[in-house]
């Protein structure tokens, strides 16, 4: 611990710092020989009648006589990570699955069979994260049966593009006649720079409104719920599912909806996940109305959602974008996202060979 300022130790805390995180050094020796010191770091919870109380991260408290203080300072808040985090493909697959949850799931070894009434491929496909516990042909037969029972096509999502992805599985499915479709990129970024993006609401707009539920105006612009008469119950459950979900809406000057976005923060608030791993913020459903484009609204929504995610302890961002969406890819390039891995879906072809 460093307490020196100008070559000498200083006590740079006062009673006004109660409630802040501090680092202190106190004299604990008995005066015989070299003095002994003890350091403590924690929240200064009280300073009364010459006694400081400091609560450590583990919940234990230490009481320190003011007269024993040798040095002390306020510990500044941890700076948000500004570098793109390191992440394995499986980690991101699991995070993304929690952020866009299926309504029904069944394990097949290390595969997860997922269904959500047909709303989006992500929630209605097999997530293969290892060995299915059966020979591949037997596992595929079980997959086809499971989805047929639900009136859904048998689809497997296959990650590619890195040493830890599923090229071998993709090749085996190719040989068995499973068709490839919807090639998608998973892109990641540090979160803090997204919150710092320069953005301002257009004239007449009230800026970004955040809510826990998607309103009718949000759903109308999203327009992917699969039901022309309005969103299905399954679609709403998927959209609102996840650890901590937020919906962003920007209203135009005429009262219409100009832009929307969805955020899901994976994990509890705090400085990081288990073992110091990053807490991820997932961005999705970023849409701008046709007559409101080229006004910076996508950046405005992204920055507002990123700031919310930072408040909840997240430090890393991810999103998924289809590989043929040139406009979205260019936008995410400008925002600072980089490719992590790709994935595509493999659909069982009727009468496909085994």
Secondary structure as the mmCIF struct_conf table of DSSP 4:
data_model
#
loop_
_struct_conf.conf_type_id
_struct_conf.id
_struct_conf.beg_label_comp_id
_struct_conf.beg_label_asym_id
_struct_conf.beg_label_seq_id
_struct_conf.end_label_comp_id
_struct_conf.end_label_asym_id
_struct_conf.end_label_seq_id
STRN STRN1 UNK A 4 UNK A 5
TURN_TY1_P TURN_TY1_P1 UNK A 6 UNK A 7
STRN STRN2 UNK A 8 UNK A 9
STRN STRN3 UNK A 11 UNK A 11
HELX_RH_3T_P HELX_RH_3T_P1 UNK A 15 UNK A 17
TURN_TY1_P TURN_TY1_P2 UNK A 18 UNK A 19
BEND BEND1 UNK A 20 UNK A 20
STRN STRN4 UNK A 21 UNK A 27
BEND BEND2 UNK A 31 UNK A 34
STRN STRN5 UNK A 37 UNK A 48
TURN_TY1_P TURN_TY1_P3 UNK A 49 UNK A 50
STRN STRN6 UNK A 51 UNK A 55
TURN_TY1_P TURN_TY1_P4 UNK A 57 UNK A 58
BEND BEND3 UNK A 59 UNK A 59
STRN STRN7 UNK A 61 UNK A 65
HELX_RH_3T_P HELX_RH_3T_P2 UNK A 66 UNK A 68
STRN STRN8 UNK A 69 UNK A 74
HELX_LH_PP_P HELX_LH_PP_P1 UNK A 75 UNK A 81
BEND BEND4 UNK A 83 UNK A 83
HELX_LH_PP_P HELX_LH_PP_P2 UNK A 84 UNK A 86
HELX_RH_AL_P HELX_RH_AL_P1 UNK A 89 UNK A 99
TURN_TY1_P TURN_TY1_P5 UNK A 100 UNK A 100
BEND BEND5 UNK A 103 UNK A 103
STRN STRN9 UNK A 104 UNK A 108
TURN_TY1_P TURN_TY1_P6 UNK A 109 UNK A 110
STRN STRN10 UNK A 111 UNK A 115
BEND BEND6 UNK A 116 UNK A 116
TURN_TY1_P TURN_TY1_P7 UNK A 117 UNK A 118
BEND BEND7 UNK A 121 UNK A 121
TURN_TY1_P TURN_TY1_P8 UNK A 122 UNK A 123
BEND BEND8 UNK A 124 UNK A 125
STRN STRN11 UNK A 126 UNK A 128
BEND BEND9 UNK A 130 UNK A 130
BEND BEND10 UNK A 133 UNK A 134
HELX_RH_AL_P HELX_RH_AL_P2 UNK A 136 UNK A 148
TURN_TY1_P TURN_TY1_P9 UNK A 149 UNK A 151
STRN STRN12 UNK A 155 UNK A 160
BEND BEND11 UNK A 161 UNK A 162
TURN_TY1_P TURN_TY1_P10 UNK A 163 UNK A 164
BEND BEND12 UNK A 165 UNK A 165
HELX_RH_AL_P HELX_RH_AL_P3 UNK A 167 UNK A 175
TURN_TY1_P TURN_TY1_P11 UNK A 176 UNK A 177
HELX_LH_PP_P HELX_LH_PP_P3 UNK A 178 UNK A 178
STRN STRN13 UNK A 179 UNK A 190
BEND BEND13 UNK A 191 UNK A 191
HELX_RH_AL_P HELX_RH_AL_P4 UNK A 192 UNK A 195
TURN_TY1_P TURN_TY1_P12 UNK A 196 UNK A 196
HELX_LH_PP_P HELX_LH_PP_P4 UNK A 201 UNK A 202
TURN_TY1_P TURN_TY1_P13 UNK A 203 UNK A 204
STRN STRN14 UNK A 208 UNK A 211
BEND BEND14 UNK A 212 UNK A 213
HELX_RH_AL_P HELX_RH_AL_P5 UNK A 216 UNK A 222
BEND BEND15 UNK A 225 UNK A 226
TURN_TY1_P TURN_TY1_P14 UNK A 228 UNK A 229
BEND BEND16 UNK A 230 UNK A 230
HELX_RH_AL_P HELX_RH_AL_P6 UNK A 233 UNK A 240
BEND BEND17 UNK A 242 UNK A 244
STRN STRN15 UNK A 245 UNK A 251
TURN_TY1_P TURN_TY1_P15 UNK A 253 UNK A 254
BEND BEND18 UNK A 255 UNK A 256
STRN STRN16 UNK A 257 UNK A 265
BEND BEND19 UNK A 267 UNK A 267
BEND BEND20 UNK A 269 UNK A 271
BEND BEND21 UNK A 273 UNK A 273
HELX_RH_3T_P HELX_RH_3T_P3 UNK A 274 UNK A 276
HELX_LH_PP_P HELX_LH_PP_P5 UNK A 277 UNK A 279
STRN STRN17 UNK A 280 UNK A 288
HELX_RH_3T_P HELX_RH_3T_P4 UNK A 290 UNK A 292
TURN_TY1_P TURN_TY1_P16 UNK A 293 UNK A 294
BEND BEND22 UNK A 295 UNK A 296
HELX_RH_AL_P HELX_RH_AL_P7 UNK A 297 UNK A 311
TURN_TY1_P TURN_TY1_P17 UNK A 312 UNK A 313
STRN STRN18 UNK A 316 UNK A 322
TURN_TY1_P TURN_TY1_P18 UNK A 323 UNK A 324
HELX_RH_AL_P HELX_RH_AL_P8 UNK A 326 UNK A 335
TURN_TY1_P TURN_TY1_P19 UNK A 336 UNK A 336
STRN STRN19 UNK A 338 UNK A 347
HELX_LH_PP_P HELX_LH_PP_P6 UNK A 348 UNK A 349
TURN_TY1_P TURN_TY1_P20 UNK A 350 UNK A 351
#
